[in-house]
């Protein structure tokens, strides 16, 4: 699976090189990143690339798309996207939008040979606001994981979503692609 994913990332190189700014190395001084979650040029890489889907223990699924920027130096995040919460039989329980509130942490996994130096793997945790019909309904912790570079064992490409004050802990990645792109 990891070999397939790496092949997909190489395909991503061609697509993203036409749509995202490049030319900056992702080294120790990198402080700002653009992130994509199951959206944009990622969608052309595989049939299950978009949206990112994760599952809860009861079989419920949540599909998430989004994009934004995060800054380690300012410990800040700006971003938004969409979500759809589905029962195991596919019935939509809720759908709406999400907005990033606060960057909780970011850990870089570095980059991979053969990819632009500003394609970076990592794990970002952010507090987000979930809204349905424009009305805020829950806060949640969104974890975005990109396997580029050298991720620790046990982490997998995709997202996790823990919806606060509910029993929903979507912690089993099902499908989808993510990427962090260094901006400085």
Backbone torsions as a table, in degrees:
resi	resn	phi	psi	omega
1	UNK	NA	-41.2	-179.1
2	UNK	-63.1	-37.6	178.1
3	UNK	-64.1	-42.8	176.8
4	UNK	-60.4	-43.9	-179.3
5	UNK	-62.2	-43.6	179.5
6	UNK	-60.9	-39.4	177.2
7	UNK	-62.6	-39.8	177.6
8	UNK	-64.2	-39.3	179.3
9	UNK	-64.7	-37.7	177.2
10	UNK	-63.0	-37.3	174.4
11	UNK	-65.6	-36.0	176.4
12	UNK	-58.6	-37.0	178.9
13	UNK	-51.4	-49.7	-179.2
14	UNK	-63.6	-44.5	-179.2
15	UNK	-67.1	-47.9	-176.6
16	UNK	-70.4	-29.1	-178.5
17	UNK	-63.6	-19.7	178.0
18	UNK	-91.4	-13.3	-172.8
19	UNK	-121.8	-17.3	-176.6
20	UNK	-118.5	151.0	177.7
21	UNK	-70.5	138.9	179.2
22	UNK	-128.1	-179.5	174.6
23	UNK	108.8	5.9	179.9
24	UNK	-119.1	133.5	179.9
25	UNK	-82.3	144.9	178.4
26	UNK	-97.4	84.0	-179.3
27	UNK	-111.9	-159.1	-177.1
28	UNK	-63.3	-24.6	-176.6
29	UNK	-89.0	-1.7	-179.5
30	UNK	-64.7	128.3	179.8
31	UNK	-126.5	-15.6	-177.3
32	UNK	-127.6	139.2	-178.9
33	UNK	-137.1	145.3	165.7
34	UNK	-92.1	143.5	174.7
35	UNK	-126.2	145.1	174.1
36	UNK	-125.8	136.6	179.8
37	UNK	-128.3	106.0	175.3
38	UNK	51.5	44.8	-172.4
39	UNK	-152.8	159.6	171.9
40	UNK	65.5	-137.4	-175.1
41	UNK	-65.1	-15.8	176.3
42	UNK	-62.8	-30.9	-172.7
43	UNK	-65.5	-24.9	180.0
44	UNK	-82.3	-2.1	-173.9
45	UNK	-86.1	-27.5	-180.0
46	UNK	-162.1	156.7	-178.8
47	UNK	-66.2	-24.9	-179.8
48	UNK	-106.8	21.0	-178.2
49	UNK	-74.6	-31.6	-175.5
50	UNK	-136.5	137.0	-7.3
51	UNK	-76.8	175.9	171.1
52	UNK	-78.2	132.8	-177.8
53	UNK	-125.2	136.1	176.9
54	UNK	-135.9	155.0	-172.0
55	UNK	-122.9	145.7	174.1
56	UNK	-91.3	167.4	-179.0
57	UNK	-58.5	-30.7	-178.5
58	UNK	-82.6	0.7	179.4
59	UNK	96.0	-9.6	175.3
60	UNK	-62.0	148.9	179.4
61	UNK	-119.9	152.6	168.3
62	UNK	-131.2	132.1	177.3
63	UNK	-106.9	130.2	-174.1
64	UNK	-131.4	138.4	168.4
65	UNK	-128.7	157.4	175.9
66	UNK	171.4	174.1	177.2
67	UNK	-160.1	163.2	178.2
68	UNK	170.8	-163.4	178.6
69	UNK	-134.1	151.4	174.0
70	UNK	-135.2	149.6	179.9
71	UNK	-127.7	121.5	179.0
72	UNK	-73.3	-42.4	-178.1
73	UNK	-57.6	-46.5	179.6
74	UNK	-91.6	0.2	-176.8
75	UNK	46.2	52.4	-176.1
76	UNK	-131.9	161.3	178.4
77	UNK	-146.6	144.3	171.8
78	UNK	-136.3	128.5	-179.9
79	UNK	178.7	166.1	178.9
80	UNK	-161.0	174.3	179.7
81	UNK	177.6	-159.0	-178.0
82	UNK	-125.0	161.2	173.8
83	UNK	-145.3	154.3	172.2
84	UNK	-139.2	122.9	178.7
85	UNK	-99.4	123.6	-176.0
86	UNK	-124.8	143.7	173.2
87	UNK	-71.4	165.4	179.8
88	UNK	-55.9	-28.2	179.7
89	UNK	-85.9	3.1	178.0
90	UNK	95.3	-6.5	177.9
91	UNK	-63.9	129.8	-179.9
92	UNK	-76.8	120.5	178.2
93	UNK	-87.3	-37.1	179.2
94	UNK	-162.7	149.7	172.6
95	UNK	-147.2	149.6	-177.7
96	UNK	179.4	-146.8	-176.2
97	UNK	-124.6	161.7	173.3
98	UNK	-130.0	151.1	177.9
99	UNK	-134.3	132.1	178.3
100	UNK	-68.9	136.8	178.8
101	UNK	-109.1	-47.6	-173.4
102	UNK	-152.3	136.0	171.6
103	UNK	-78.5	122.3	179.8
104	UNK	-91.7	-39.2	176.8
105	UNK	-168.0	158.6	172.0
106	UNK	-145.0	132.1	177.3
107	UNK	-126.2	120.6	179.4
108	UNK	-83.0	140.9	173.5
109	UNK	-103.1	4.5	-178.7
110	UNK	81.3	-165.0	-179.2
111	UNK	-118.9	178.5	-176.6
112	UNK	-119.8	141.3	175.1
113	UNK	-56.8	141.6	179.4
114	UNK	90.9	-9.4	177.1
115	UNK	-112.1	157.1	174.9
116	UNK	-55.0	144.0	-175.6
117	UNK	-65.2	-14.7	178.8
118	UNK	-96.1	4.4	168.5
119	UNK	-84.0	116.1	-171.8
120	UNK	-125.9	137.9	171.6
121	UNK	-88.6	159.6	178.8
122	UNK	174.1	-179.7	176.9
123	UNK	-131.9	120.1	177.0
124	UNK	-113.8	134.5	172.1
125	UNK	-114.8	128.4	179.6
126	UNK	-139.8	146.4	173.2
127	UNK	-83.1	130.1	-179.7
128	UNK	-127.4	159.2	175.2
129	UNK	-105.8	124.3	174.8
130	UNK	-95.4	132.9	179.6
131	UNK	-129.5	143.0	175.8
132	UNK	-122.4	124.4	-178.2
133	UNK	60.5	29.5	179.7
134	UNK	83.4	-3.3	-180.0
135	UNK	-102.4	123.8	177.1
136	UNK	-60.8	132.3	-178.3
137	UNK	-120.1	-32.5	-179.4
138	UNK	-154.4	156.4	164.0
139	UNK	-101.5	158.5	-177.8
140	UNK	-152.9	160.8	173.0
141	UNK	-104.9	117.3	177.7
142	UNK	-99.4	124.5	174.9
143	UNK	-108.9	125.2	177.9
144	UNK	-111.7	125.8	-178.9
145	UNK	-124.2	127.2	174.6
146	UNK	-120.0	127.4	-174.2
147	UNK	-83.4	2.9	176.3
148	UNK	-60.4	148.9	179.9
149	UNK	85.5	-139.3	-177.3
150	UNK	-123.2	81.6	179.2
151	UNK	-74.5	152.7	175.7
152	UNK	-65.2	153.0	176.3
153	UNK	-57.0	142.2	175.9
154	UNK	95.1	-14.5	176.3
155	UNK	-92.6	142.8	-177.5
156	UNK	-130.3	148.7	178.4
157	UNK	-52.4	134.5	174.9
158	UNK	133.3	-151.9	-176.7
159	UNK	-131.4	163.7	167.5
160	UNK	-134.0	151.2	-179.7
161	UNK	-142.2	119.7	175.8
162	UNK	-110.6	111.0	-178.7
163	UNK	-86.6	118.3	-174.6
164	UNK	-70.5	147.6	179.7
165	UNK	60.8	28.7	174.1
166	UNK	-140.8	168.2	176.1
167	UNK	-82.6	3.1	-172.1
168	UNK	-88.4	114.1	175.7
169	UNK	-125.1	93.8	-179.1
170	UNK	-83.1	92.1	-171.1
171	UNK	-120.8	11.2	178.5
172	UNK	-117.7	104.3	-179.6
173	UNK	-63.7	133.8	-179.5
174	UNK	-105.9	-51.2	-179.2
175	UNK	-163.5	170.6	177.0
176	UNK	118.0	158.1	178.8
177	UNK	-123.5	150.0	177.1
178	UNK	-135.7	163.2	175.0
179	UNK	-155.9	146.1	169.1
180	UNK	-112.9	136.3	179.7
181	UNK	-125.4	120.1	-179.8
182	UNK	-61.7	137.1	-178.2
183	UNK	-113.6	4.2	179.3
184	UNK	-141.2	NA	NA
